[in-house]
């Protein structure tokens, strides 16, 4: 498993000197990318193995008695900056040693640096005390003491606003299993710019319409008062965002012409607004709904659960496309896009009565209700069989669709929100992903 995991530099099994003074275990390294080779193990007998400040990869899991992710450190023998995962080994209640892997710090940094939003948004890592671990704009590895994050950023709240280099920013963060925090930060001005532009456009259209109405009313007030009053009311509704307005007047005169033009204008505005909404909530690559549409849908679903007598029969299926990085690296990103679109097509075809969303990158979600909800077990089996058949018959790597999935259904006895169902589905998806990796890609 470690040899197939991107970024793994070493893996080892070290036996506690108190258990055996002859068997030390083993240590395999792959620093040059040419494959793992056995390396002479470190002599740990000269260290105090009860001191957690020394040989942290050995002493910390020994002290805690449980698997642990360690923050980045530089290995003593290899001189490489790594992040390690270590599992203590016990036999009949006695500590025997530790099994662990060390991952290249740059692999983690590359993954984080690929997270971008808007024009100037980026992601970075800190520990839970606010010290920078990785930042795309700051070379923290060249500093003796990593710099602290800006004031106001370290908070128990997952949504924070702060100022960095004179720029006001919004950030959200999630905790990682190794105790670090993954932040995503975007300038506030970029977040607000889309809505500001839309508001200005609508305001200008509204002002222009009002001016037209005032001029017409002044010239023809004697015989068109009623029609102008109707037009004014409709304009107010349009200004408030209501485009389902009807104009009854169809006279063959200047007012009739104006009414017809205004009716067309309302129709065009409605189409324009709908087009803006479609652009905002549709994924450009796969043409399914995007993360913004998913958030709105889940908010509405949560609100519906609070209504008396509301149906609670729904399920959430999370999908993750395996091997996308391999396709991109070996065949190019254009073939990676084809791989994503083919995976999305299978999801949509199998769950053809369910809304499908692209959550970002290689992750998708389907919300199962109605017939798809009641037929969910058969559909999951059909989905797995369809992917397996595609892999068996495909010639090119980007046609070998391999998608991990996790399905969870709402249980009113357990779940208090739709988020708990999503988290359970996400966990099941990762369990399916690791099962597939353990069984091979054709599993």
N, C-alpha and C positions, 0 to 999 in steps of 0.2 A: 504493500500500500504506500509506504513512504517513497519508494523508488518511482512511483507514478504520480506523486504529488508535487506540483510545481513549487519551486522555491525551497525545498528541503535540502539542507546542506549536510546534515549529519543525522545518524540515528545510532542509539547505543543501548546497551544493557550493562549496568554497573552493579557489581555485587558488593555489599557492605563488607569492609575488611574485618568487622567483628564476626561475620559469618564464616568467611574463608580467607585464609592468608595465601592461598595458592591460585584459586580461580577468581579472576578479576572481571570477567564478562567480555564484551566486545565493543568495538567502536568503528563504524563505517562512515567515510566522508566522501563528498563529491564537490570539491571546490572549483574544479576546472570544467565541469559540465561533461566530462568524458565517462561518467559512470561511477558508481560507488565502489570504493576500495577500502579494505580493512586498514585501520590506522592503529598505531600503538596506543593503548589506553593510558589515561592520565594516572600517575601514581598519587592516590589520594590519602595514603597512609600518613603523609607528613602534614595533613590538615586536621584541624579539630572538626570532626563531622557533626558535632553537636552545636557548632557556631553557625547560625544561619546567614551570617555576613560573608562566609567563605563557601566556595563551590555551590552557589545558590541553586544550581540545577539538581544537586544531590541533597543538600541539607534542608532546603525549604519543603519539598514534598515529604521528606523524612519527618520534619517537625510537625507539619500539618496533618499528615496521614491521609491525604487525599490528592487526586490529580490537580495540577495547578498550571496555569499560564503565567510565565514570568515576563516582566517588562523588558525592553531591549537592553542588551549588554554586549560587551565585546569578549569573545571567547579568549581564554588565557593562552591556549596553544596555537589556535588558528588565526587569531587576530581579526576575525570577522565579526561584524555587528549583526546580532541575531535576536530572534524572539523564540523562546523554547516552550515546549509542552512536556510535562514530566508526570509519570504515574508511579507511585510507590508500589512495590511488590511485597506481598505478605504470604507466609506459609505457616498454617496452624497458629495464627496470631503473632508470628514473629516477623519483624522487618528484615527482608532479604536484600533489597536493593531498589534500583529505580530503572524504569524503561522510559526513554525520552527521544524527542526529535528537536532539532534546531533549524529554524527557518530563516532564510536570508531576509534581513531587514528591508532590503531594497524591493523585494517581492511585495511586501505589505505596502511600502511606499508607492509602488507603481499602481497597485489596485486603488489606493486612495486618491492618487493624482488624476486618475481617469474619471473621477466623479466631478462633473461640472454642471452648472446651472446658469441660465441667462448668458450674459456676456462676461461677467467678472465673478461669478460664484464659484466656489471651490470647497473642498473638504479637507479636514486635518484631524490629527489624533492628539489627545492629551491623556495624562493619567487622571485618576479621580481627585487629585489634589491641585490640578490646574497647571501642571508642567507640560510643555509641548513635547510630544514624542515625534510627530512628523507634521511638517507644514510646507505646502508647495511654494510659498513665497519666502521662507526662512530656512537656511541650511542649519538645522539644529544639530546635525552630527559633527559639525566643525567647531562647535562651541563647547568649552569645558563644562559649563553649567547651562543646561537648556533654559531658554527664557520662559518667564511666566506668561500666561495668556492675558489679554487686556482685561481691565477692571469691568466687572459686571457680567463676564462671560461664564465664569464658574458659578453655577447655581443648581439647586435641586429642580428648578423648573426646566422642562425640556424645550421650551420656546423662550428665547432671550433676545433682547435688543442691546447692542453695545456700539462703541465707537472705536475704530482702528484706523490709524493714519489719517485722522480727520474725516473718515467716511462712516456714516451711520449705517449699521448693518443689522439684519435679522438672522438668527441662527437657530437651528434645532439640533439636538443630539440624542444619541441612543447609547446605552452601555454595552460594551463588548464582554464576552465571557472571560477575558483575561483581566478585567478590571479597568480597562481603558475606555475612553469616550470617543465616539466618532461624531464629529461636528460637520454640518453643512452650513455654509455662510453665504449670504447674497446681499448686495447693497439694497437698502430700502428703496432707493430711487428707481432701481430697475424693476423691482416688484410692482411699484405703484405706477410705472410709466404707461403700461398698457391701458389701465383703467382711466388714467388722466387723459390720454389721447382720445379714448372713446367718449368720455364725458364732454370734452371740448367739441368734438365733432357733433354730438347730439345737441349741445348748447347752441352751436352756430346754426344748425338746421332749424332749431326751434325759433331762434331770433329772426331768421330770414322769413319763416312762415308767418310769424306774428306781424312783421312789417308789411308783408303782402296783405294780410287780413285787414290791417288798419287803413291802408290806402284804398282798398276796395270798399270798405265800409263808409269811408268819407265821401266817395264819389256816388255811391248808389244806396245811400242810407234810406231814401224815401220808399223804395219799393222792394228792397231785398233784406230788410231788417231780420226777418225770421230766418232766412237762409244763412245770413252772416252769423247770427247767434248760434245756429247749428254748427257752422264751420268753426267758430271760436271754441265751442265745447269739445269738438273733435280734436282740435289742436291742443287743448289742454290735456286731453287723454293721451295723445301722442307724446306730448312733452313728458308725461308721467310714465311713458313706456308701454302704453296699451295700444297695440296696432290692430286690434280686432274691432275696428270702428266701421260703421256703415253710414254712407251719405245717400239720403233718399232723393234729393233734388236732381233732376235730369233734364232741366229746361234747355231749349235750343237758343241760348243767349250767352252773354259774357259770363254770367254766374254759373250757368250749366257747364261751360268750358272750364271754368275755374274748379268747379266741383269734380269734374272728371279728372282734371290734372292732379288735383289733390288726392283723389281716390287712388290714382296710379302711384303717386308719391308715397302714400301710406303703404301700398303693396310692395313697392321697391324697398322702402325702409325695412319692412318686416322681413323681406328676403335677405337684405343686407345684414340685419341683426342675426337672423338665423344662420347665415353663412359665417358670421363671426363666431357664433356659438359652436358651429360645427368645427371650425378651425381650432378653436380653443380646446375642444373635448375629443378630437379624433387623432389617433396616432398616425403620423405621416408615413411610416414605413409599412405597417400592417393593415391600416384602415379600420382597425377596431377602436373602441373607445380607450382613452388614455387614463393616466393616473388622476388627472383633475376630474374626469367624469366618474371614475371609481369612487373618489372621495365624496362627491355629491350624492352618488347612488347609495353609498353606505350610510351617509347622514340621513337620507330619506328613509332608508330601511330601518335605521335605529329609531327614528321618530314614529314610524308606523307600529313598531313593537310596543310603544307606550300607549297606543290607542286601545280602548276597551274592546274586547272581542276580536282583536287583530290576529290573523293567522301567523303562527310561529314556525311554519313548515318551510324551511329553506336550508340550503347547504352552501358552503364555500369550498371551492376546489382551487388550490394554488398549484401552478405549474412552473417548473424551472428547466430550461433547455440545457442539457449537459453538452459538454465538448464544444461549446461555441468558441472558446479561445483557441482550441486546436484547429477548428475550421478556419478561423481568421488567420492564424499563423501559417497554416499550410496552404490554404487556397486563396486567401485574400478577404478583405472585409466585404467585398461585393458578394462573394459566395456565403459569407457569414450572414448577410442580409437575406439571401435566399433561404438559408437554413432557418432563420427566424420566421420568415413568411410561411414556409412550408409547415413548420411546427404550429404556427397560429392557425393555419388552414385546417389542420387535423383537429385541433381543439374546437374550432367553430363548426366543423362538419359533424363531429360526434355529439357535441352539446349544442345542437342547432336550435333549441328553444330557450337557451340561456344567454344572458348578456355576457360578453367576453371583454376583458380589459387587459391592456398591456401596462403593467405596473412600472416598467422601466427595464432597460437592458434586456436580459433573457428571461424575465419573469412575467407570467400572465396569471389571470384569475378569472374564474367563471362562477356566477351566482346561480345556483340551481333552485328552481321553484317549479311548482306545478308538476307536469308530466316528467320532466327531467329529474326533479327531486325524488319522485316515487320510483323512478327507473334508474336510480343513481348507480346501484351495484352493477347492473348490466352495462351501463354506459362506461364505467371505469374499466371493466373487463374489455369492452370493445375498444376503448382508447389504447390500452396496453397492447392488445393484439394488433391494432392498426399500426402502431409505432414499430412493433417487432417485425411485422410483415414488410414495412418500408425498409427496415435495416437489412432484412434478408435479401431483398430484391434490388437494392440500390447498388449502383456501381461507383458513384462519386461520394466522397466523404461528406459533402454538404447535403446529400440526399439521405444519409443514414440518421434518421430522426430518432433521438434518444431524449425523452422528456420525463423527468421525475414529477410525481404529482402527490398531493395530499388532500384528502376530502374529509371535512368535518361538518356535522349538522348541528343546528341550534337545539340545545336541550334546555327547556325552561326551568328544569330542576337544578341546573348547574350554571348556565350562562346568564350573566347580568347584562351583557351587551354583545353587539355583533363583533366587537374587537376580540373578545375571548374566543369566538369561533374561528376568526382569522388566525389568531395565534396558534390555535390547535391544528388547523389545517397546514400552517407553515411548518410546524414541528413535524407533522406526519410526512410532509413533502421532503424534508431533510432526511428523515429516517429512510424514506424510499430511495433518495439519492445515494445514501451510503450503502444501502442494501445492493443497489445496482452496481456500485463501484466494487463491492466485494464479490459479486457474482459474475462480473464482466459486462461489457456493453450490450450483449445480446440477451441479457437476463430479462 
